[in-house]
Structure formats: C-alpha cells, structure tokens
Amino acid sequence: MFNYTVATNYYITKLQKKQEERLQKMIEEEEIRMLRKEMVPKAQLMPFFDRPFLPQRLVWS
C-alpha cells in the first residue's frame, strides 16, 4: 500500500509539473506574438512645415 501511495504521489506531481510547463510555454508564445506585433513598423504623419528652415552662419568670437 505504501508503494502505491508513493507511486501515485509521484505520478500526480509529474502531471502537475508537465501542466505547469505547458502553461509556461503558452504564456511565452503569447508574449513573443505580442512583441512581434509591436515591432511591425507603422506609418507616421508628415510633420507640418509652417516656417521654412533658414540656415544662418555661425559667428565665432
């Protein structure tokens, strides 16, 4: 009877560990998918050029 309880406890622990690993793998895959989605380049609006750029000479003192 003792061997049976030890074996069942070992089996249950093994199943729990396997399920935790599976859950962790799913979480990591979801995080990778979200990171890849964020890395997709997106178009940006052109800035408004209200004032034209007028370069000026630097005067060294």
C-alpha positions in Angstrom: 0.0 0.0 0.0 2.9 2.4 0.8 4.4 1.8 -2.6 1.1 2.6 -4.3 0.7 5.9 -2.5 4.3 6.9 -3.2 3.8 6.0 -6.9 0.5 7.9 -7.2 2.0 11.0 -5.5 5.0 10.8 -7.9 2.6 10.5 -10.8 0.4 13.4 -9.7 3.5 15.6 -9.1 4.8 14.6 -12.5 1.4 15.6 -14.2 1.3 18.9 -12.3 4.9 19.7 -13.4 4.0 18.8 -17.0 0.9 21.0 -16.9 2.9 24.0 -15.4 5.5 23.6 -18.2 2.8 23.6 -20.8 1.1 26.7 -19.3 4.5 28.5 -19.1 5.2 27.6 -22.8 1.8 29.0 -23.8 2.5 32.2 -21.9 5.9 32.6 -23.5 4.4 32.1 -27.0 1.8 34.7 -26.4 4.4 37.2 -25.2 6.5 36.5 -28.3 3.5 37.0 -30.5 2.7 40.3 -28.8 6.3 41.5 -29.1 6.3 40.7 -32.8 3.1 42.5 -33.3 4.5 45.6 -31.6 7.6 45.5 -33.8 5.7 45.9 -37.0 6.6 49.4 -38.4 3.7 51.8 -38.7 3.4 54.8 -41.0 3.8 58.2 -39.4 2.3 61.5 -40.5 4.5 64.1 -42.2 5.4 67.0 -39.9 4.0 70.4 -40.8 6.5 72.9 -42.1 4.9 76.2 -41.2 8.2 78.1 -41.2 10.9 77.3 -43.7 14.3 76.4 -42.4 16.7 79.3 -42.9 20.3 78.3 -42.1 22.5 81.0 -40.6 26.2 81.3 -40.4 27.9 80.7 -37.1 29.9 83.6 -36.0 33.0 82.6 -33.9 34.1 85.2 -31.4 
